[in-house]
Amino acid sequence: MVGRLEGKNAIVTGAAGGIGLETTILMLREGASVLMADISDEGLNKALSKVNSVVPASTRTGKVETKVVDVSNESHIEAAVAHLDAWGGLDIIFNNAGIMHPKDGDSEECPEDIWDRTMNINVKGVWYGSKHAVRAFRRHGKKRASVINTASMVALVGAATPQLAYTASKGAVLAMTRELAIVHAREGFRFNSLCPAPLNTPLLQDWLGDDKEKRFRREVHFPTGRFGEAVEQAHAVIFLASDESSFVNATDFVVDGGLTKAYVTPEGPATEAPKNLAA
């Protein structure tokens, strides 16, 4: 059976873990070739080993390679996109790499260097990825292409537990993605934002740690009674990357288990979470 991304070439940033790693696995299963990009060489090596164990080369039609990329460095992004020229050119980019720094806070607490670092990674990184993706799409005469940018549900709702730089950066991603979607719509280049709820990923769970009160203040808002899983976001990315979503453009694609639509949440045990593919 032909995969949903058969013959397409993709870049996934932040691919060493979490949503990026789960997305890489699903993309390979769906026939794509994937360049896994991350700032951590060690992380990429471990992730690649996991990918090859879950999706052996003998079972896939696409290839997978890794490249160390600092998304806040434009030359790194440009080189990563150019790497796919030899594959036939970029078709999909998932600008997923991001940072939520533990020193982030409200307007009085967030240090300026943390603000700048957050913006450089979360906003500039998405801008650079989008810019060089468009150049590659045009260079290779692509008539259909997809850019998915990771934002967050915190860009849509307010919180009394602020991470101001993170929230502002994700709001910028939403606005930038919508603008790009409209600008490039007649070229066939679609831009959509993925808006995850808080997830059971190392990025958030390490930050929450053993602070039960901090954890409960988030969990109570989930209608499902649980954090989301990375694989649930990855399935949404596959849809946005595929031609199945050919008329989906400029969306804030919210995958939050109903959190942003809830007022009073149900009582009772949490729903069962799916198992992540890289677990």
N, C-alpha and C positions, 0 to 999 in steps of 0.2 A: 504494500500500500504506500502511495506517495505521501510523504510528510507535508505538513502544513507550511513548512518553511523550506521545502526542497529546493536546492540550488541557490539559496540566498546566503549572502555573506554578512556577518554581524560582528559588532564590537560590543562587549559588555564591560563597563568600568565598575570598579568595586567588585571584581569577580572572584576574589579570594574567599568569600564567605557570604552567608546570609542570602538575600534576594539575588545577588549577582551569581552566586554559585548555583543556586537552584534553577535560575533562568538559563544558565549555560547548559546544564544537563538537559532541560526540556528542549532547548533549541537544537541540540545535537540529535535528540530523539526524533525531532520533527524535520530533520534533513538539512539543517543549516551547517555552514562552516563558521566557527566562532574564534575570534581573537579575545582571549581573556586578559583584561588589563587591570592592574592594581599597583599600588605604590610599594607593596611588600613582595619582594622576590621569594622569600621563604614561604609566605602565605600562598603565593601562586603555585609554587612547587607542590605543596601539600594539596591544594585544591585540584591541580591537574591530576595528581595521583588518584584522588577520590573520583574525579570525572571518568578517568579511564577504567576504574573498577566498576562504576555504575553503568557506564555506556562504553563497553569495549569497542575498540577500533573495528573489530569484525562485524559489529552489529549496526554500524552507522555509515552513511554515505558522505557526510561532511567531515572536515578535518578540524582539529582544535590546536591552537598554539597559544603561547603566553607572551606577554610583554610588560615590563615594568613601566608604569606610567604615573606621573604626578599630574593630575588633571588641572592643577592650578598653573602648570607650565605649558604654555601654548605650543611650544616646539615638540613637547612629548605627545600631545594630542595629534598634532599634524603628522608626526612620524607614524603613529599608530594607524591613522586613517590611510596614509600612503602605503603602509604595509599590505593592505588589502588590494592595492592596485594589481598586484600579481595574481590575485585570485579572481579577477574580473570586476573588481570595484565593490565598494560598500553598498549594501542594500538597507541595513538596519543598524541603528546605534541606540544602545540603552545607556543613557547618561545617568548612571546609578550611584557612582561614588559620592560619598558625603561624610560630613562630620557633625557630631553633636557633642560639644566639648563639656566636660564636667564643671568647668569654671564659668560657663555661661549662666546668665541669671537675668534679673530685671534691669531696667535702665541704669540703676545706680550700682549694680553688682558686676555687670559684664565688663571685663577689661577690654580696652581698645584693641589690644593685640589679638584677643580671642575673637572679637567682632571681625577684624580684618581677615584673620585666618579662615573663619567660617565662610565669609563672603567669597574669598578667593577659591575655596574648594567647591562650595555648594552652588554658587552663582556663576563665577567666571568659568569654572569647569564645565558647566552645562552650556554656557555661551560658546566656549572654544569647541566643544564637541559638536554643537549644532552648526556652527560656522563651517568647520572643516568637513562635516558630513554633506552639507549643501554643495560645497565645492566639488566633493568627490562624486556626488550624484550627477552633477552637470558634466563633469569630466568624462564620465562613463555613459552618458546619455540615458540615465535611468528615467523611466516614465512613472515608476511606482517606487516609493521608498518610505520608510517609517523611522521616525525619531521618537523615542519614549524617554521622558525626563522624570526622574524621581523627585516628587515634591513631598507633601505630607498633609494629613488631615488637619494638622495644627495651623496650616495656612488658611483654613476655612472656618475654624471656630477658635474662640479665645480660651485661655487657660489661666488659672490662678497659681499655677506652678510654672513660672515663666522660664523659657530659654530664649531670650529675646533675639539674639543673633540668629539662632537656628530658625525660629519662626519667621523672622523677616526674610531670611534667605530663601525659605520655601515659598513665601508669598511672591518673591521676585521670580522664582522659577515658574509659577503659574502664569504670571503676567507675560513673561518673556515667551513662554511656550505658545500661548494664545496668539501673540503677535506674529511669531514665526509661522504658525499654522495658516494664518490668513494671508500673509505675504506670499507664501510658496504654494498655496492651494492649487493654482492653475498649472503648476509644474508637476503635480502628482506627488509632492512631498508632504506627508502628513506628520504633524507634531501633536503629541498628546502627553499630558502629565499623569503620572501614577501617584495617587494620594493614599498611601498606606495608613492604617491605624497603627498604634503601638504594637510591636511584634515581639515574639519570643526569639529575638536575635541577640548575639553578644553585644552589639552596639548599645541597645537599651538595657538589657538585663544586667550587664556589668555596671551600668550607671545606677540602676535601682538597687542592686546589691541585696543586702539583708534588711533593708529599711522597710518594715512591714507596712507602716503608715503610708509611706510614699508609694508603695506598690498598690495598696488597697484603694487609694484615691484615684487610681487609673482603672483598676479592674472593675470597680463597681459600675462604671459607665458602659461596659460592654453588655449588650443584650444577650450575647452568647455566654457571658461569664468567664471569658478567657481572652488572652492576647491572641492575635493572629499568628499564623506561621508563614515563614518565608515562601514556602512552596505555593501558598494561596495567592501571593502577590505574583509569583513567577507565571502562574497560569494566566493571569490577567495580561502580563507582558506578552506572552505568546499570542494571545488574541490581538492585541494592538499591533504587534509586529507582522501579523499575517494579513493576507489579502481578504480574509473574512471581515476585517474591520475597514474595508476600503472607503466607507462613507462615515467613518468615525474620525473626526478631526477637531482640534482645538478644545478637547474635553479635559475636564478635571475628573479623571477616572478614579472614583473613590472606592477603595476596597477596604472596608472598615467593620464588617460584620454588623452594620446598622448603627454604629456608635454616634455618628453625627446627626442621626435622625431620631435619637432616643431622648425621652424626657425621664420617665421612671422605668427602670429596667426590671426584668423578671427576677423572681427568686427561684431557688432550686439549684441543682448541680449544673456545672458548666457543660456545654456540648463537647463532644469528643473532637480533638484536633487531628488533622491528617498528619501523617509522618513525613517529615522532610526527606527528600531523596538522598541527600548527602549525609543524613544522620548515621 
